[in-house]
Every structure is written in structure tokens, then in C-alpha cells.
Amino acid sequence: MCRSGVINFNWIVCDIMSNFVKCRICHKKIDKSTAYNPKPRMYYCSKDEYDASRVKKTPQSDDNKQLVAYIASIYGADMNYPFILNQLKYLRKTYNYKNKGMLLTLQYVQNVKHEKIDTRYGVSHVITRFYINAKKYYIKNMEQKKKILEFNFKDECSTITVNQGSNKKLKNKIKAEEF
């Protein structure tokens, strides 16, 4: 009983709830004794779920490292990391842009469009402006590469014969252009 004379059940709820933890992936309440915990205070439903979550994050983090490294090569020593990372996070959440897509967009702007990126405003204005065009460009490029790989080259030789005496006007034009 409390001092006020009312029964306080908070200690009972806390005692019961202390045996349950929340999974970091699916957010289900699971028994602490059956939960998989690779590190202190990190609980998962199973080891398989933990491994699956680790595999999903690895390629994204590699793309993120490449993106940040490319942006650092653009900025040099003057890069404001918190500002740039905040912009990238905003683009991921708001526009659902992928890290690889943002990287290819920046490469498209510099290598194909030959435009200089203004470093005063960060990279979000460049990425939002050129993302769709860069995506179309790379899709078209991939389709062309696929067509080239699928093309069946023939090893046959063919000869083309040209009758030189039939068109005197063409013959005169060719002679005039040679000089």
C-alpha cells in the first residue's frame, strides 16, 4: 500500500514487464530468456532475423561510403560533414532516393553534363534537379550495353562493287573535294 492508502500496482507491472523485451526488427514483445542478444541491451526474436538485418544494411552502407567519398572528392577539405549527411538523409526520406542513384547523379552531372557543382549550397539542389535525367540516361545506357552483348556478329565477308562510270557528276564532285 502507498502512503495514501491506495494499492499501488506499478511495482507489479514493472516486475512482469521486466521479463519481456522488444525486438529491434519487428518490435514484438518477446520473453527475455528466449530472445537472442548479441550485445547487451540488444534483443532480437532469433539469430536468423539478426543475420538478415545485418545483410540488408551492408550493401546500403557500402553505397553510402562511396557516395560520401565522392562528395568529399568534390568538396575537398572544406566539406561540412553534418550538413551534407543531413541533406542526404533528407533526400532518402523525402524523395526515397537511393545512395547509388545519388552517386550516379553526381557522376552524371560532372562527367556527362560537365557542370560544376556549387559547394556553397550542398548537393541536394543538384541531386533533386538531375536525378530523373540521370536515371533515364543510365537506363538507356544499360539497354544499349545489353543490345550490344546480345548482338550476333556475323563472320562473313561481303564485297561491295561500285560502278564508277555511271555517274559523271558524282565523279567530278569527288575530284573537286580532294583538292
C-alpha positions as CSV (number, residue, x, y, z in Angstrom):
1,M,0.0,0.0,0.0
2,C,1.0,3.6,-0.6
3,R,1.1,6.3,1.9
4,S,-2.3,7.5,0.6
5,G,-3.8,4.1,1.4
6,V,-4.4,3.1,-2.2
7,I,-2.8,0.0,-3.5
8,N,0.0,0.8,-6.0
9,F,0.3,-1.8,-8.7
10,N,3.2,-0.2,-10.5
11,W,5.8,-2.5,-9.0
12,I,3.8,-5.5,-10.2
13,V,3.6,-4.2,-13.8
14,C,7.3,-3.4,-13.8
15,D,8.2,-6.8,-12.4
16,I,6.1,-8.6,-15.0
17,M,7.3,-6.4,-17.9
18,S,10.9,-6.8,-16.9
19,N,10.8,-10.3,-18.3
20,F,9.8,-9.0,-21.7
21,V,11.9,-7.1,-24.3
22,K,11.2,-5.6,-27.7
23,C,12.7,-7.0,-30.9
24,R,14.7,-4.3,-32.7
25,I,13.5,-5.5,-36.1
26,C,9.8,-6.4,-35.8
27,H,9.1,-4.7,-32.5
28,K,7.3,-7.7,-31.0
29,K,7.5,-8.2,-27.2
30,I,9.4,-11.4,-26.5
31,D,10.5,-13.2,-23.4
32,K,13.9,-12.1,-22.3
33,S,15.1,-15.6,-21.7
34,T,14.3,-16.8,-25.3
35,A,15.4,-13.6,-27.1
36,Y,18.7,-13.6,-29.0
37,N,21.0,-10.8,-27.7
38,P,24.4,-10.4,-29.5
39,K,25.3,-7.3,-27.4
40,P,24.0,-6.0,-24.1
41,R,20.6,-4.4,-24.4
42,M,20.1,-5.6,-28.0
43,Y,17.4,-8.1,-28.4
44,Y,16.1,-9.9,-31.5
45,C,13.5,-12.7,-32.0
46,S,16.0,-15.1,-33.4
47,K,19.6,-15.3,-34.7
48,D,18.3,-15.6,-38.3
49,E,16.4,-12.3,-38.0
50,Y,19.5,-10.6,-36.7
51,D,21.7,-12.0,-39.5
52,A,19.1,-11.0,-42.1
53,S,19.1,-7.4,-40.7
54,R,22.9,-7.3,-40.9
55,V,22.9,-8.5,-44.5
56,K,20.4,-5.9,-45.6
57,K,22.4,-3.0,-44.2
58,T,25.8,-4.0,-45.7
59,P,25.2,-3.0,-49.4
60,Q,23.5,0.2,-48.4
61,S,26.4,1.2,-46.2
62,D,28.9,0.4,-49.0
63,D,26.9,2.7,-51.3
64,N,26.8,5.3,-48.6
65,K,30.5,5.2,-48.1
66,Q,31.1,5.6,-51.9
67,L,28.7,8.5,-52.0
68,V,30.3,10.3,-49.1
69,A,33.8,9.6,-50.5
70,Y,32.7,11.0,-53.9
71,I,31.2,14.1,-52.3
72,A,34.4,14.6,-50.3
73,S,36.4,14.5,-53.5
74,I,34.2,17.3,-54.9
75,Y,34.4,19.4,-51.8
76,G,38.0,18.7,-50.8
77,A,39.0,19.7,-47.2
78,D,36.1,22.2,-47.0
79,M,33.4,19.6,-46.6
80,N,30.8,20.2,-43.8
81,Y,30.0,16.5,-43.0
82,P,27.0,17.1,-40.7
83,F,25.4,19.4,-43.3
84,I,25.9,17.0,-46.2
85,L,24.8,13.9,-44.3
86,N,21.7,15.8,-43.2
87,Q,20.9,16.6,-46.8
88,L,21.4,13.0,-47.9
89,K,19.2,11.8,-45.1
90,Y,16.5,14.3,-46.1
91,L,16.7,13.1,-49.8
92,R,16.4,9.5,-48.7
93,K,13.4,10.1,-46.6
94,T,11.5,12.7,-48.6
95,Y,12.2,11.6,-52.2
96,N,13.1,7.9,-51.5
97,Y,16.3,8.3,-53.4
98,K,18.9,5.5,-53.1
99,N,22.5,6.1,-52.3
100,K,23.7,4.5,-55.6
101,G,21.2,6.7,-57.5
102,M,22.5,9.9,-55.8
103,L,26.1,8.8,-56.6
104,L,25.3,8.2,-60.2
105,T,23.5,11.5,-60.4
106,L,26.6,13.4,-59.2
107,Q,28.8,11.5,-61.6
108,Y,26.3,12.3,-64.4
109,V,26.4,16.0,-63.6
110,Q,30.2,16.1,-63.5
111,N,31.1,13.7,-66.3
112,V,28.3,13.9,-68.8
113,K,26.8,17.4,-68.3
114,H,30.2,18.9,-67.4
115,E,28.6,21.2,-64.9
116,K,30.4,22.4,-61.9
117,I,28.7,21.7,-58.6
118,D,28.4,24.8,-56.4
119,T,29.7,23.7,-53.0
120,R,28.1,26.6,-51.1
121,Y,24.6,25.0,-51.1
122,G,25.5,21.4,-50.6
123,V,24.4,18.7,-53.0
124,S,20.7,18.4,-52.5
125,H,19.8,21.0,-55.1
126,V,21.9,19.2,-57.7
127,I,20.6,15.8,-56.9
128,T,16.9,16.9,-57.0
129,R,17.4,18.7,-60.3
130,F,19.2,16.0,-62.2
131,Y,18.1,12.7,-60.5
132,I,15.4,11.8,-63.0
133,N,17.5,12.7,-66.1
134,A,20.5,10.8,-64.8
135,K,18.2,7.8,-64.1
136,K,16.9,7.9,-67.7
137,Y,20.5,8.3,-69.0
138,Y,21.8,5.2,-67.1
139,I,18.7,3.1,-68.0
140,K,19.2,4.0,-71.7
141,N,23.0,3.2,-71.3
142,M,22.3,-0.2,-69.8
143,E,19.8,-1.1,-72.5
144,Q,22.4,-0.2,-75.2
145,K,25.0,-2.3,-73.4
146,K,22.5,-5.2,-73.3
147,K,21.8,-4.9,-77.0
148,I,25.5,-4.9,-77.8
149,L,26.0,-8.0,-75.8
150,E,23.0,-9.7,-77.4
151,F,24.0,-8.7,-81.0
152,N,25.1,-11.6,-83.1
153,F,28.1,-10.6,-85.2
154,K,28.5,-12.5,-88.5
155,D,31.9,-13.6,-89.5
156,E,31.1,-13.4,-93.2
157,C,32.9,-11.1,-95.6
158,S,30.8,-9.2,-98.1
159,T,32.1,-7.3,-101.1
160,I,30.5,-4.2,-102.5
161,T,31.1,-3.3,-106.1
162,V,30.6,0.3,-107.3
163,N,30.2,1.1,-110.9
164,Q,32.4,4.1,-111.4
165,G,31.4,5.2,-114.9
166,S,27.7,5.5,-114.3
167,N,27.6,8.9,-112.6
168,K,29.9,11.5,-114.0
169,K,28.6,14.3,-111.8
170,L,29.4,12.4,-108.6
171,K,32.8,11.6,-110.0
172,N,33.5,15.3,-110.7
173,K,32.4,16.3,-107.2
174,I,34.7,13.7,-105.6
175,K,37.7,15.0,-107.6
176,A,36.9,18.6,-106.7
177,E,36.7,17.8,-102.9
178,E,40.0,16.0,-102.9
179,F,41.8,19.3,-103.6
